[in-house]
Amino acid sequence: MRGENNLEKLIKNMKPVLNKGNYVFVTVKDLSNIKREDTICELKEEEGTTIVIEKRKADHLNLRYNFVASWITLMVHSSLEAVGLTALFSAELTKHNISCNVIAGYYHDHIFVDEKDAEKAIIVLTNLSKNQT
């Protein structure tokens, strides 16, 4: 099933959902002590593998991190070829001084914001969706 490409429809139909928990980005050289089912995602970089993992699991594994995030999922099936969705919602979050780290999955876009900004980000994203004409 193909995702939606129409930006107007994507914004109008996106429903931001705040996932439970706190999440961190860490980089590791060796993944052997980390269960794949414990990670949200991973990305191989030259310096090591970046993983997103629940904070409590990172603490249990003694992994170092600098940023504690809340995870928001946009509940609209966006196409990986859609143009402008990330730019539009990230610009709106920027207007409210909210930093975002975006990861696109096959079905949904996932936004990681500072944990202190989670509720504010949900309001901003919901208002963006409601105000779409």
N, CA, C and O atoms as a Tinker XYZ file with bonds, in Angstrom:
   532  protein
     1  N      0.835000   -1.184000    0.000000    73     2
     2  CA     0.000000    0.000000    0.000000    64     1     3
     3  C      0.880000    1.247000    0.000000    63     2     4     5
     4  O      1.745000    1.408000    0.860000    81     3
     5  N      0.653000    2.111000   -0.955000    73     3     6
     6  CA     1.436000    3.345000   -1.073000    64     5     7
     7  C      0.930000    4.392000   -0.097000    63     6     8     9
     8  O     -0.264000    4.474000    0.189000    81     7
     9  N      1.851000    5.181000    0.401000    73     7    10
    10  CA     1.501000    6.267000    1.293000    64     9    11
    11  C      1.015000    7.487000    0.533000    63    10    12    13
    12  O      1.110000    7.564000   -0.692000    81    11
    13  N      0.500000    8.420000    1.279000    73    11    14
    14  CA    -0.031000    9.668000    0.719000    64    13    15
    15  C      1.103000   10.599000    0.312000    63    14    16    17
    16  O      2.099000   10.726000    1.025000    81    15
    17  N      0.948000   11.253000   -0.844000    73    15    18
    18  CA     1.919000   12.226000   -1.343000    64    17    19
    19  C      1.419000   13.663000   -1.236000    63    18    20    21
    20  O      2.221000   14.596000   -1.195000    81    19
    21  N      0.113000   13.847000   -1.191000    73    19    22
    22  CA    -0.474000   15.183000   -1.201000    64    21    23
    23  C     -0.227000   15.871000    0.140000    63    22    24    25
    24  O     -0.720000   15.421000    1.174000    81    23
    25  N      0.538000   16.961000    0.117000    73    23    26
    26  CA     0.934000   17.643000    1.350000    64    25    27
    27  C     -0.269000   18.151000    2.133000    63    26    28    29
    28  O     -0.314000   18.026000    3.357000    81    27
    29  N     -1.234000   18.718000    1.439000    73    27    30
    30  CA    -2.428000   19.239000    2.121000    64    29    31
    31  C     -3.159000   18.121000    2.872000    63    30    32    33
    32  O     -3.560000   18.300000    4.022000    81    31
    33  N     -3.326000   16.983000    2.222000    73    31    34
    34  CA    -3.986000   15.838000    2.867000    64    33    35
    35  C     -3.155000   15.310000    4.033000    63    34    36    37
    36  O     -3.702000   14.950000    5.075000    81    35
    37  N     -1.831000   15.263000    3.857000    73    35    38
    38  CA    -0.960000   14.770000    4.923000    64    37    39
    39  C     -1.087000   15.620000    6.177000    63    38    40    41
    40  O     -1.232000   15.094000    7.281000    81    39
    41  N     -1.033000   16.934000    6.002000    73    39    42
    42  CA    -1.122000   17.831000    7.159000    64    41    43
    43  C     -2.515000   17.749000    7.782000    63    42    44    45
    44  O     -2.647000   17.677000    9.004000    81    43
    45  N     -3.535000   17.761000    6.957000    73    43    46
    46  CA    -4.911000   17.715000    7.468000    64    45    47
    47  C     -5.179000   16.428000    8.254000    63    46    48    49
    48  O     -5.880000   16.452000    9.265000    81    47
    49  N     -4.626000   15.315000    7.792000    73    47    50
    50  CA    -4.926000   14.008000    8.389000    64    49    51
    51  C     -3.899000   13.520000    9.398000    63    50    52    53
    52  O     -4.094000   12.472000   10.014000    81    51
    53  N     -2.803000   14.263000    9.580000    73    51    54
    54  CA    -1.806000   13.790000   10.549000    64    53    55
    55  C     -2.387000   13.928000   11.950000    63    54    56    57
    56  O     -2.967000   14.957000   12.299000    81    55
    57  N     -2.228000   12.915000   12.714000    73    55    58
    58  CA    -2.687000   12.909000   14.104000    64    57    59
    59  C     -1.473000   12.612000   14.964000    63    58    60    61
    60  O     -1.035000   11.464000   15.039000    81    59
    61  N     -0.919000   13.636000   15.618000    73    59    62
    62  CA     0.262000   13.389000   16.448000    64    61    63
    63  C     -0.101000   12.619000   17.715000    63    62    64    65
    64  O     -1.016000   12.997000   18.446000    81    63
    65  N      0.621000   11.549000   17.957000    73    63    66
    66  CA     0.409000   10.711000   19.142000    64    65    67
    67  C      1.712000   10.677000   19.930000    63    66    68    69
    68  O      2.775000   10.370000   19.390000    81    67
    69  N      1.610000   10.995000   21.205000    73    67    70
    70  CA     2.775000   10.952000   22.095000    64    69    71
    71  C      2.923000    9.531000   22.630000    63    70    72    73
    72  O      2.047000    9.027000   23.332000    81    71
    73  N      4.035000    8.897000   22.293000    73    71    74
    74  CA     4.310000    7.553000   22.798000    64    73    75
    75  C      4.765000    7.655000   24.253000    63    74    76    77
    76  O      5.364000    8.653000   24.655000    81    75
    77  N      4.482000    6.632000   25.023000    73    75    78
    78  CA     4.885000    6.621000   26.434000    64    77    79
    79  C      6.388000    6.453000   26.555000    63    78    80    81
    80  O      7.016000    5.799000   25.723000    81    79
    81  N      6.956000    7.038000   27.578000    73    79    82
    82  CA     8.360000    6.839000   27.894000    64    81    83
    83  C      9.243000    7.980000   27.447000    63    82    84    85
    84  O      8.796000    8.927000   26.799000    81    83
    85  N     10.512000    7.867000   27.811000    73    83    86
    86  CA    11.557000    8.803000   27.423000    64    85    87
    87  C     12.592000    8.023000   26.624000    63    86    88    89
    88  O     12.857000    6.853000   26.897000    81    87
    89  N     13.167000    8.688000   25.638000    73    87    90
    90  CA    14.055000    8.024000   24.691000    64    89    91
    91  C     15.353000    8.807000   24.561000    63    90    92    93
    92  O     15.383000   10.021000   24.757000    81    91
    93  N     16.418000    8.099000   24.230000    73    91    94
    94  CA    17.721000    8.725000   24.069000    64    93    95
    95  C     18.381000    8.224000   22.786000    63    94    96    97
    96  O     18.101000    7.129000   22.301000    81    95
    97  N     19.264000    9.062000   22.259000    73    95    98
    98  CA    20.095000    8.715000   21.120000    64    97    99
    99  C     21.478000    8.418000   21.677000    63    98   100   101
   100  O     22.047000    9.234000   22.402000    81    99
   101  N     22.015000    7.266000   21.346000    73    99   102
   102  CA    23.361000    6.909000   21.788000    64   101   103
   103  C     24.133000    6.370000   20.587000    63   102   104   105
   104  O     23.546000    5.943000   19.593000    81   103
   105  N     25.442000    6.398000   20.697000    73   103   106
   106  CA    26.261000    5.799000   19.654000    64   105   107
   107  C     27.120000    4.717000   20.293000    63   106   108   109
   108  O     27.676000    4.900000   21.376000    81   107
   109  N     27.216000    3.596000   19.607000    73   107   110
   110  CA    27.986000    2.459000   20.113000    64   109   111
   111  C     28.834000    1.890000   18.988000    63   110   112   113
   112  O     28.479000    1.976000   17.812000    81   111
   113  N     29.949000    1.314000   19.369000    73   111   114
   114  CA    30.822000    0.625000   18.395000    64   113   115
   115  C     30.431000   -0.837000   18.275000    63   114   116   117
   116  O     30.568000   -1.446000   17.214000    81   115
   117  N     29.935000   -1.398000   19.393000    73   115   118
   118  CA    29.629000   -2.824000   19.471000    64   117   119
   119  C     28.162000   -2.999000   19.874000    63   118   120   121
   120  O     27.755000   -2.562000   20.950000    81   119
   121  N     27.389000   -3.627000   19.025000    73   119   122
   122  CA    25.963000   -3.854000   19.293000    64   121   123
   123  C     25.681000   -5.186000   19.982000    63   122   124   125
   124  O     24.520000   -5.506000   20.236000    81   123
   125  N     26.703000   -5.962000   20.286000    73   123   126
   126  CA    26.493000   -7.323000   20.786000    64   125   127
   127  C     25.779000   -7.372000   22.138000    63   126   128   129
   128  O     25.147000   -8.382000   22.449000    81   127
   129  N     25.858000   -6.322000   22.947000    73   127   130
   130  CA    25.192000   -6.326000   24.251000    64   129   131
   131  C     23.798000   -5.696000   24.209000    63   130   132   133
   132  O     23.136000   -5.573000   25.240000    81   131
   133  N     23.364000   -5.303000   23.023000    73   131   134
   134  CA    22.087000   -4.620000   22.891000    64   133   135
   135  C     21.144000   -5.494000   22.075000    63   134   136   137
   136  O     21.444000   -5.861000   20.939000    81   135
   137  N     20.008000   -5.820000   22.664000    73   135   138
   138  CA    19.011000   -6.635000   21.967000    64   137   139
   139  C     18.295000   -5.767000   20.935000    63   138   140   141
   140  O     17.874000   -4.653000   21.247000    81   139
   141  N     18.159000   -6.256000   19.741000    73   139   142
   142  CA    17.477000   -5.496000   18.677000    64   141   143
   143  C     16.058000   -5.154000   19.067000    63   142   144   145
   144  O     15.560000   -4.093000   18.691000    81   143
   145  N     15.390000   -6.024000   19.811000    73   143   146
   146  CA    14.014000   -5.721000   20.222000    64   145   147
   147  C     13.945000   -4.568000   21.224000    63   146   148   149
   148  O     12.867000   -4.028000   21.471000    81   147
   149  N     15.083000   -4.190000   21.800000    73   147   150
   150  CA    15.130000   -3.067000   22.735000    64   149   151
   151  C     15.329000   -1.719000   22.044000    63   150   152   153
   152  O     15.110000   -0.673000   22.656000    81   151
   153  N     15.738000   -1.736000   20.785000    73   151   154
   154  CA    15.994000   -0.473000   20.097000    64   153   155
   155  C     14.767000   -0.041000   19.303000    63   154   156   157
   156  O     13.987000   -0.866000   18.827000    81   155
   157  N     14.620000    1.267000   19.177000    73   155   158
   158  CA    13.571000    1.817000   18.332000    64   157   159
   159  C     14.053000    1.811000   16.890000    63   158   160   161
   160  O     13.317000    1.441000   15.976000    81   159
   161  N     15.304000    2.229000   16.701000    73   159   162
   162  CA    15.906000    2.192000   15.375000    64   161   163
   163  C     17.413000    2.312000   15.515000    63   162   164   165
   164  O     17.938000    2.592000   16.593000    81   163
   165  N     18.089000    2.095000   14.410000    73   163   166
   166  CA    19.541000    2.235000   14.402000    64   165   167
   167  C     19.982000    2.760000   13.048000    63   166   168   169
   168  O     19.333000    2.534000   12.027000    81   167
   169  N     21.106000    3.467000   13.069000    73   167   170
   170  CA    21.677000    4.026000   11.856000    64   169   171
   171  C     23.187000    3.911000   11.941000    63   170   172   173
   172  O     23.809000    4.399000   12.885000    81   171
   173  N     23.766000    3.263000   10.946000    73   171   174
   174  CA    25.220000    3.098000   10.938000    64   173   175
   175  C     25.862000    4.364000   10.389000    63   174   176   177
   176  O     25.515000    4.848000    9.312000    81   175
   177  N     26.816000    4.888000   11.172000    73   175   178
   178  CA    27.587000    6.051000   10.774000    64   177   179
   179  C     29.063000    5.676000   10.842000    63   178   180   181
   180  O     29.421000    4.665000   11.445000    81   179
   181  N     29.893000    6.464000   10.243000    73   179   182
   182  CA    31.323000    6.185000   10.235000    64   181   183
   183  C     31.880000    6.059000   11.653000    63   182   184   185
   184  O     32.742000    5.219000   11.913000    81   183
   185  N     31.385000    6.896000   12.567000    73   183   186
   186  CA    31.911000    6.932000   13.937000    64   185   187
   187  C     31.373000    5.816000   14.833000    63   186   188   189
   188  O     31.939000    5.551000   15.894000    81   187
   189  N     30.308000    5.172000   14.424000    73   187   190
   190  CA    29.672000    4.129000   15.219000    64   189   191
   191  C     28.224000    3.993000   14.802000    63   190   192   193
   192  O     27.786000    4.638000   13.849000    81   191
   193  N     27.482000    3.166000   15.502000    73   191   194
   194  CA    26.070000    2.986000   15.199000    64   193   195
   195  C     25.242000    3.802000   16.187000    63   194   196   197
   196  O     25.345000    3.627000   17.401000    81   195
   197  N     24.423000    4.692000   15.645000    73   195   198
   198  CA    23.503000    5.457000   16.477000    64   197   199
   199  C     22.255000    4.619000   16.688000    63   198   200   201
   200  O     21.686000    4.088000   15.734000    81   199
   201  N     21.829000    4.502000   17.942000    73   199   202
   202  CA    20.573000    3.815000   18.233000    64   201   203
   203  C     19.679000    4.753000   19.031000    63   202   204   205
   204  O     20.149000    5.606000   19.784000    81   203
   205  N     18.385000    4.568000   18.843000    73   203   206
   206  CA    17.392000    5.237000   19.680000    64   205   207
   207  C     16.819000    4.138000   20.561000    63   206   208   209
   208  O     16.399000    3.085000   20.082000    81   207
   209  N     16.815000    4.411000   21.854000    73   207   210
   210  CA    16.433000    3.394000   22.840000    64   209   211
   211  C     15.758000    4.079000   24.018000    63   210   212   213
   212  O     16.012000    5.251000   24.296000    81   211
   213  N     14.900000    3.343000   24.704000    73   211   214
   214  CA    14.283000    3.904000   25.901000    64   213   215
   215  C     15.362000    4.278000   26.909000    63   214   216   217
   216  O     16.349000    3.562000   27.081000    81   215
   217  N     15.159000    5.394000   27.561000    73   215   218
   218  CA    16.132000    5.897000   28.526000    64   217   219
   219  C     16.416000    4.862000   29.610000    63   218   220   221
   220  O     17.573000    4.654000   29.976000    81   219
   221  N     15.383000    4.217000   30.123000    73   219   222
   222  CA    15.595000    3.255000   31.216000    64   221   223
   223  C     16.454000    2.075000   30.759000    63   222   224   225
   224  O     17.234000    1.539000   31.546000    81   223
   225  N     16.319000    1.671000   29.511000    73   223   226
   226  CA    17.145000    0.584000   28.975000    64   225   227
   227  C     18.583000    1.054000   28.779000    63   226   228   229
   228  O     19.526000    0.310000   29.046000    81   227
   229  N     18.748000    2.284000   28.314000    73   227   230
   230  CA    20.094000    2.847000   28.163000    64   229   231
   231  C     20.776000    2.949000   29.519000    63   230   232   233
   232  O     21.963000    2.648000   29.649000    81   231
   233  N     20.020000    3.377000   30.528000    73   231   234
   234  CA    20.583000    3.477000   31.880000    64   233   235
   235  C     21.009000    2.096000   32.381000    63   234   236   237
   236  O     22.079000    1.950000   32.972000    81   235
   237  N     20.182000    1.096000   32.148000    73   235   238
   238  CA    20.490000   -0.275000   32.565000    64   237   239
   239  C     21.772000   -0.785000   31.889000    63   238   240   241
   240  O     22.550000   -1.530000   32.485000    81   239
   241  N     21.972000   -0.368000   30.637000    73   239   242
   242  CA    23.160000   -0.799000   29.880000    64   241   243
   243  C     24.354000    0.137000   30.074000    63   242   244   245
   244  O     25.404000   -0.052000   29.460000    81   243
   245  N     24.185000    1.146000   30.932000    73   243   246
   246  CA    25.231000    2.142000   31.189000    64   245   247
   247  C     25.686000    2.852000   29.912000    63   246   248   249
   248  O     26.876000    3.098000   29.717000    81   247
   249  N     24.734000    3.172000   29.055000    73   247   250
   250  CA    25.041000    3.894000   27.824000    64   249   251
   251  C     24.981000    5.393000   28.099000    63   250   252   253
   252  O     24.126000    5.863000   28.849000    81   251
   253  N     25.888000    6.127000   27.489000    73   251   254
   254  CA    25.948000    7.578000   27.693000    64   253   255
   255  C     25.092000    8.298000   26.655000    63   254   256   257
   256  O     25.037000    7.908000   25.488000    81   255
   257  N     24.428000    9.352000   27.109000    73   255   258
   258  CA    23.600000   10.163000   26.220000    64   257   259
   259  C     23.585000   11.593000   26.738000    63   258   260   261
   260  O     23.917000   11.850000   27.895000    81   259
   261  N     23.199000   12.516000   25.873000    73   259   262
   262  CA    23.154000   13.928000   26.226000    64   261   263
   263  C     21.755000   14.514000   26.142000    63   262   264   265
   264  O     21.505000   15.598000   26.669000    81   263
   265  N     20.852000   13.821000   25.495000    73   263   266
   266  CA    19.547000   14.382000   25.147000    64   265   267
   267  C     18.465000   13.370000   25.485000    63   266   268   269
   268  O     18.509000   12.226000   25.032000    81   267
   269  N     17.487000   13.800000   26.286000    73   267   270
   270  CA    16.354000   12.939000   26.624000    64   269   271
   271  C     15.141000   13.459000   25.859000    63   270   272   273
   272  O     14.772000   14.628000   25.977000    81   271
   273  N     14.536000   12.587000   25.083000    73   271   274
   274  CA    13.472000   12.992000   24.170000    64   273   275
   275  C     12.159000   12.290000   24.469000    63   274   276   277
   276  O     12.110000   11.229000   25.093000    81   275
   277  N     11.104000   12.927000   23.999000    73   275   278
   278  CA     9.797000   12.293000   23.903000    64   277   279
   279  C      9.587000   11.961000   22.432000    63   278   280   281
   280  O     10.099000   12.644000   21.545000    81   279
   281  N      8.822000   10.895000   22.190000    73   279   282
   282  CA     8.635000   10.376000   20.839000    64   281   283
   283  C      7.194000   10.611000   20.407000    63   282   284   285
   284  O      6.255000   10.145000   21.052000    81   283
   285  N      7.034000   11.342000   19.304000    73   283   286
   286  CA     5.719000   11.616000   18.733000    64   285   287
   287  C      5.637000   10.911000   17.383000    63   286   288   289
   288  O      6.549000   11.008000   16.562000    81   287
   289  N      4.533000   10.201000   17.166000    73   287   290
   290  CA     4.285000    9.551000   15.883000    64   289   291
   291  C      3.153000   10.282000   15.179000    63   290   292   293
   292  O      2.106000   10.537000   15.775000    81   291
   293  N      3.364000   10.619000   13.908000    73   291   294
   294  CA     2.290000   11.211000   13.108000    64   293   295
   295  C      1.504000   10.069000   12.476000    63   294   296   297
   296  O      2.023000    9.331000   11.639000    81   295
   297  N      0.265000    9.935000   12.881000    73   295   298
   298  CA    -0.549000    8.801000   12.461000    64   297   299
   299  C     -1.239000    9.061000   11.126000    63   298   300   301
   300  O     -2.466000    9.090000   11.027000    81   299
   301  N     -0.406000    9.248000   10.107000    73   299   302
   302  CA    -0.874000    9.321000    8.735000    64   301   303
   303  C      0.164000    8.558000    7.914000    63   302   304   305
   304  O      1.368000    8.702000    8.127000    81   303
   305  N     -0.318000    7.746000    6.977000    73   303   306
   306  CA     0.607000    6.952000    6.164000    64   305   307
   307  C      1.183000    7.841000    5.073000    63   306   308   309
   308  O      0.597000    8.006000    4.003000    81   307
   309  N      2.329000    8.402000    5.366000    73   307   310
   310  CA     2.992000    9.291000    4.409000    64   309   311
   311  C      3.900000    8.486000    3.497000    63   310   312   313
   312  O      4.544000    7.522000    3.912000    81   311
   313  N      3.930000    8.908000    2.247000    73   311   314
   314  CA     4.834000    8.285000    1.290000    64   313   315
   315  C      6.258000    8.744000    1.576000    63   314   316   317
   316  O      6.480000    9.882000    1.991000    81   315
   317  N      7.204000    7.871000    1.358000    73   315   318
   318  CA     8.604000    8.264000    1.484000    64   317   319
   319  C      8.991000    9.263000    0.399000    63   318   320   321
   320  O     10.027000    9.920000    0.496000    81   319
   321  N      8.165000    9.376000   -0.625000    73   319   322
   322  CA     8.409000   10.321000   -1.718000    64   321   323
   323  C      7.676000   11.647000   -1.524000    63   322   324   325
   324  O      7.822000   12.555000   -2.343000    81   323
   325  N      6.895000   11.773000   -0.458000    73   323   326
   326  CA     6.146000   13.006000   -0.218000    64   325   327
   327  C      7.117000   14.169000   -0.031000    63   326   328   329
   328  O      8.154000   14.021000    0.615000    81   327
   329  N      6.780000   15.312000   -0.591000    73   327   330
   330  CA     7.633000   16.493000   -0.534000    64   329   331
   331  C      6.997000   17.542000    0.376000    63   330   332   333
   332  O      5.843000   17.923000    0.184000    81   331
   333  N      7.756000   18.004000    1.366000    73   331   334
   334  CA     7.339000   19.147000    2.159000    64   333   335
   335  C      6.802000   18.881000    3.542000    63   334   336   337
   336  O      6.706000   19.809000    4.345000    81   335
   337  N      6.447000   17.651000    3.852000    73   335   338
   338  CA     5.854000   17.372000    5.160000    64   337   339
   339  C      6.824000   17.707000    6.284000    63   338   340   341
   340  O      6.471000   18.445000    7.204000    81   339
   341  N      8.028000   17.182000    6.224000    73   339   342
   342  CA     9.007000   17.441000    7.276000    64   341   343
   343  C      9.312000   18.929000    7.375000    63   342   344   345
   344  O      9.398000   19.478000    8.474000    81   343
   345  N      9.475000   19.579000    6.234000    73   343   346
   346  CA     9.777000   21.015000    6.234000    64   345   347
   347  C      8.663000   21.812000    6.882000    63   346   348   349
   348  O      8.928000   22.753000    7.630000    81   347
   349  N      7.425000   21.449000    6.604000    73   347   350
   350  CA     6.293000   22.199000    7.135000    64   349   351
   351  C      6.150000   22.040000    8.637000    63   350   352   353
   352  O      6.023000   23.033000    9.354000    81   351
   353  N      6.167000   20.793000    9.131000    73   351   354
   354  CA     5.973000   20.660000   10.584000    64   353   355
   355  C      7.214000   21.089000   11.361000    63   354   356   357
   356  O      7.091000   21.582000   12.482000    81   355
   357  N      8.412000   20.912000   10.790000    73   355   358
   358  CA     9.596000   21.354000   11.523000    64   357   359
   359  C      9.661000   22.884000   11.574000    63   358   360   361
   360  O     10.116000   23.444000   12.571000    81   359
   361  N      9.219000   23.561000   10.523000    73   359   362
   362  CA     9.161000   25.025000   10.540000    64   361   363
   363  C      8.167000   25.511000   11.587000    63   362   364   365
   364  O      8.420000   26.500000   12.275000    81   363
   365  N      7.056000   24.829000   11.704000    73   363   366
   366  CA     6.049000   25.214000   12.705000    64   365   367
   367  C      6.584000   24.992000   14.118000    63   366   368   369
   368  O      6.374000   25.827000   14.998000    81   367
   369  N      7.264000   23.885000   14.338000    73   367   370
   370  CA     7.873000   23.647000   15.650000    64   369   371
   371  C      8.952000   24.684000   15.941000    63   370   372   373
   372  O      9.101000   25.132000   17.078000    81   371
   373  N      9.703000   25.061000   14.909000    73   371   374
   374  CA    10.749000   26.078000   15.071000    64   373   375
   375  C     10.155000   27.401000   15.543000    63   374   376   377
   376  O     10.744000   28.076000   16.387000    81   375
   377  N      9.005000   27.773000   15.015000    73   375   378
   378  CA     8.336000   29.015000   15.429000    64   377   379
   379  C      8.064000   29.036000   16.934000    63   378   380   381
   380  O      7.956000   30.102000   17.539000    81   379
   381  N      7.954000   27.850000   17.526000    73   379   382
   382  CA     7.665000   27.721000   18.956000    64   381   383
   383  C      8.906000   27.305000   19.743000    63   382   384   385
   384  O      8.819000   26.873000   20.892000    81   383
   385  N     10.068000   27.447000   19.090000    73   383   386
   386  CA    11.363000   27.143000   19.713000    64   385   387
   387  C     11.471000   25.690000   20.185000    63   386   388   389
   388  O     12.008000   25.405000   21.255000    81   387
   389  N     10.949000   24.784000   19.359000    73   387   390
   390  CA    10.994000   23.348000   19.666000    64   389   391
   391  C     11.910000   22.670000   18.645000    63   390   392   393
   392  O     11.642000   22.677000   17.444000    81   391
   393  N     12.981000   22.092000   19.145000    73   391   394
   394  CA    13.889000   21.317000   18.312000    64   393   395
   395  C     13.254000   19.966000   18.007000    63   394   396   397
   396  O     12.569000   19.395000   18.855000    81   395
   397  N     13.479000   19.455000   16.800000    73   395   398
   398  CA    12.944000   18.128000   16.490000    64   397   399
   399  C     13.962000   17.309000   15.709000    63   398   400   401
   400  O     14.716000   17.832000   14.889000    81   399
   401  N     13.959000   16.035000   15.984000    73   399   402
   402  CA    14.761000   15.054000   15.270000    64   401   403
   403  C     13.774000   14.100000   14.624000    63   402   404   405
   404  O     12.969000   13.478000   15.317000    81   403
   405  N     13.828000   13.980000   13.316000    73   403   406
   406  CA    12.804000   13.257000   12.563000    64   405   407
   407  C     13.380000   11.963000   11.995000    63   406   408   409
   408  O     14.489000   11.938000   11.462000    81   407
   409  N     12.610000   10.905000   12.121000    73   407   410
   410  CA    12.952000    9.623000   11.520000    64   409   411
   411  C     11.724000    9.172000   10.730000    63   410   412   413
   412  O     10.628000    9.066000   11.282000    81   411
   413  N     11.910000    8.913000    9.460000    73   411   414
   414  CA    10.806000    8.455000    8.630000    64   413   415
   415  C     10.801000    6.939000    8.585000    63   414   416   417
   416  O     11.785000    6.308000    8.201000    81   415
   417  N      9.679000    6.369000    8.983000    73   415   418
   418  CA     9.463000    4.943000    8.824000    64   417   419
   419  C      8.699000    4.707000    7.529000    63   418   420   421
   420  O      8.347000    5.660000    6.833000    81   419
   421  N      8.444000    3.466000    7.208000    73   419   422
   422  CA     7.715000    3.147000    5.979000    64   421   423
   423  C      6.307000    3.733000    6.013000    63   422   424   425
   424  O      5.826000    4.249000    5.005000    81   423
   425  N      5.645000    3.658000    7.168000    73   423   426
   426  CA     4.264000    4.118000    7.283000    64   425   427
   427  C      4.131000    5.517000    7.879000    63   426   428   429
   428  O      3.269000    6.286000    7.454000    81   427
   429  N      4.958000    5.853000    8.843000    73   427   430
   430  CA     4.751000    7.086000    9.600000    64   429   431
   431  C      6.050000    7.858000    9.789000    63   430   432   433
   432  O      7.149000    7.313000    9.683000    81   431
   433  N      5.881000    9.145000   10.072000    73   431   434
   434  CA     7.009000    9.975000   10.472000    64   433   435
   435  C      7.041000   10.016000   11.993000    63   434   436   437
   436  O      6.001000   10.088000   12.649000    81   435
   437  N      8.239000    9.969000   12.537000    73   435   438
   438  CA     8.437000    9.939000   13.988000    64   437   439
   439  C      9.293000   11.136000   14.364000    63   438   440   441
   440  O     10.343000   11.380000   13.771000    81   439
   441  N      8.828000   11.870000   15.353000    73   439   442
   442  CA     9.489000   13.107000   15.753000    64   441   443
   443  C      9.942000   12.954000   17.200000    63   442   444   445
   444  O      9.151000   12.590000   18.070000    81   443
   445  N     11.204000   13.230000   17.448000    73   443   446
   446  CA    11.746000   13.197000   18.799000    64   445   447
   447  C     12.025000   14.634000   19.216000    63   446   448   449
   448  O     12.802000   15.342000   18.576000    81   447
   449  N     11.374000   15.054000   20.304000    73   447   450
   450  CA    11.527000   16.412000   20.824000    64   449   451
   451  C     12.023000   16.327000   22.254000    63   450   452   453
   452  O     11.855000   15.305000   22.919000    81   451
   453  N     12.634000   17.402000   22.726000    73   451   454
   454  CA    13.069000   17.447000   24.122000    64   453   455
   455  C     11.877000   17.106000   25.009000    63   454   456   457
   456  O     10.768000   17.591000   24.785000    81   455
   457  N     12.109000   16.279000   26.005000    73   455   458
   458  CA    11.015000   15.813000   26.857000    64   457   459
   459  C     10.219000   16.960000   27.468000    63   458   460   461
   460  O      9.016000   16.828000   27.690000    81   459
   461  N     10.872000   18.073000   27.739000    73   459   462
   462  CA    10.173000   19.216000   28.332000    64   461   463
   463  C      9.228000   19.893000   27.337000    63   462   464   465
   464  O      8.349000   20.653000   27.744000    81   463
   465  N      9.398000   19.630000   26.048000    73   463   466
   466  CA     8.580000   20.254000   25.006000    64   465   467
   467  C      7.488000   19.343000   24.447000    63   466   468   469
   468  O      6.794000   19.731000   23.507000    81   467
   469  N      7.322000   18.161000   24.993000    73   467   470
   470  CA     6.424000   17.166000   24.405000    64   469   471
   471  C      4.987000   17.655000   24.290000    63   470   472   473
   472  O      4.402000   17.609000   23.208000    81   471
   473  N      4.418000   18.118000   25.384000    73   471   474
   474  CA     3.014000   18.541000   25.355000    64   473   475
   475  C      2.827000   19.747000   24.444000    63   474   476   477
   476  O      1.845000   19.824000   23.705000    81   475
   477  N      3.753000   20.672000   24.495000    73   475   478
   478  CA     3.704000   21.859000   23.639000    64   477   479
   479  C      3.779000   21.445000   22.161000    63   478   480   481
   480  O      3.059000   21.992000   21.325000    81   479
   481  N      4.643000   20.488000   21.846000    73   479   482
   482  CA     4.775000   20.017000   20.465000    64   481   483
   483  C      3.488000   19.363000   19.974000    63   482   484   485
   484  O      3.090000   19.562000   18.826000    81   483
   485  N      2.842000   18.593000   20.825000    73   483   486
   486  CA     1.564000   17.967000   20.452000    64   485   487
   487  C      0.533000   19.045000   20.120000    63   486   488   489
   488  O     -0.199000   18.928000   19.137000    81   487
   489  N      0.480000   20.082000   20.933000    73   487   490
   490  CA    -0.469000   21.185000   20.690000    64   489   491
   491  C     -0.150000   21.874000   19.366000    63   490   492   493
   492  O     -1.050000   22.123000   18.565000    81   491
   493  N      1.117000   22.182000   19.133000    73   491   494
   494  CA     1.529000   22.850000   17.895000    64   493   495
   495  C      1.170000   21.998000   16.679000    63   494   496   497
   496  O      0.610000   22.510000   15.709000    81   495
   497  N      1.484000   20.724000   16.721000    73   495   498
   498  CA     1.211000   19.837000   15.589000    64   497   499
   499  C     -0.289000   19.634000   15.372000    63   498   500   501
   500  O     -0.754000   19.589000   14.233000    81   499
   501  N     -1.033000   19.514000   16.450000    73   499   502
   502  CA    -2.492000   19.368000   16.348000    64   501   503
   503  C     -3.108000   20.625000   15.746000    63   502   504   505
   504  O     -3.983000   20.537000   14.885000    81   503
   505  N     -2.658000   21.788000   16.193000    73   503   506
   506  CA    -3.169000   23.045000   15.636000    64   505   507
   507  C     -2.804000   23.190000   14.173000    63   506   508   509
   508  O     -3.613000   23.680000   13.385000    81   507
   509  N     -1.611000   22.776000   13.792000    73   507   510
   510  CA    -1.210000   22.808000   12.381000    64   509   511
   511  C     -2.163000   21.975000   11.554000    63   510   512   513
   512  O     -2.596000   22.403000   10.484000    81   511
   513  N     -2.492000   20.797000   12.035000    73   511   514
   514  CA    -3.400000   19.906000   11.323000    64   513   515
   515  C     -4.813000   20.484000   11.243000    63   514   516   517
   516  O     -5.447000   20.429000   10.189000    81   515
   517  N     -5.303000   21.031000   12.340000    73   515   518
   518  CA    -6.654000   21.593000   12.391000    64   517   519
   519  C     -6.789000   22.823000   11.503000    63   518   520   521
   520  O     -7.855000   23.065000   10.937000    81   519
   521  N     -5.718000   23.600000   11.376000    73   519   522
   522  CA    -5.768000   24.852000   10.620000    64   521   523
   523  C     -5.504000   24.674000    9.136000    63   522   524   525
   524  O     -5.513000   25.648000    8.384000    81   523
   525  N     -5.267000   23.431000    8.700000    73   523   526
   526  CA    -5.023000   23.157000    7.290000    64   525   527
   527  C     -6.306000   23.399000    6.520000    63   526   528   529
   528  O     -7.355000   22.865000    6.882000    81   527
   529  N     -6.240000   24.191000    5.473000    73   527   530
   530  CA    -7.449000   24.483000    4.682000    64   529   531
   531  C     -7.496000   23.697000    3.407000    63   530   532
   532  O     -8.446000   23.830000    2.635000    81   531
